[in-house]
Amino acid sequence: MSDKPVTLIVSDLHVGGGASDPGDDHVFDKSQFRDFIRRQSETPEGKRGDIELVINGDFLE
């Protein structure tokens, strides 16, 4: 990890085919992760670039 004051760790997002993929049983709302990242970038730390994002676990389906 870096020396950033804020570390965000996300895990097991399972980004996949969505509703058109019969094997994908995860949430189909594609805007959730985007909105999460946007909200973090609007914080004082985010505006300074002082956030580290760690993507852990299963990112892609």
N, C-alpha and C positions, 0 to 999 in steps of 0.2 A: 504494500500500500504506500501511498505517497504522503507528503507532509501537508496535504489539504486539511483544513479544519473540519470539513464535513465529509463523511464517507457514507454513501448510500449503497446498500447491498440489496439487489433484487435477485430472486431465484425462482426457477421453475415456471417461467413465463409460457412456455410451450407455444410459441408463435407458429401458427400453422395455416392450414387451408381454410379454416373457418367453417361456416355452415355448408359450403359445397363439398367438404371433405367428410365422408361418412365415418372415418376413423377418428375424427377430431371431436373430442367431447368437452372441450374447454370453452371458456367465455368467448363470445363472438364480437364483443364490443371492442373494435380496433382503436378507439380513441382513448381508452383508459391509460395505457402506458404513455402515449403522447402527451396527454393532459398532465400526468404525473411529472414528466420531465419538464414540461412548460412551467408548471407551478414552482418547481425547484429552481428553475432559471430566473424566476422573478423575485426570489429571496435576496437579501443583501449579499449573502455568500455566493449565490449563483451569479449575480450581476458582476461580482469581482472575479468570477472564474475559480472560486475556492471550493468547488464540490468535485469529489471523485466519485465516479459511478462504477461499481463492480457488478458485473452480470455473472451470477453464479448458477450452477445447476443447468437444467435443460432449458435453453433459450429457444431453440427451434424444434418444432414438432417432427 
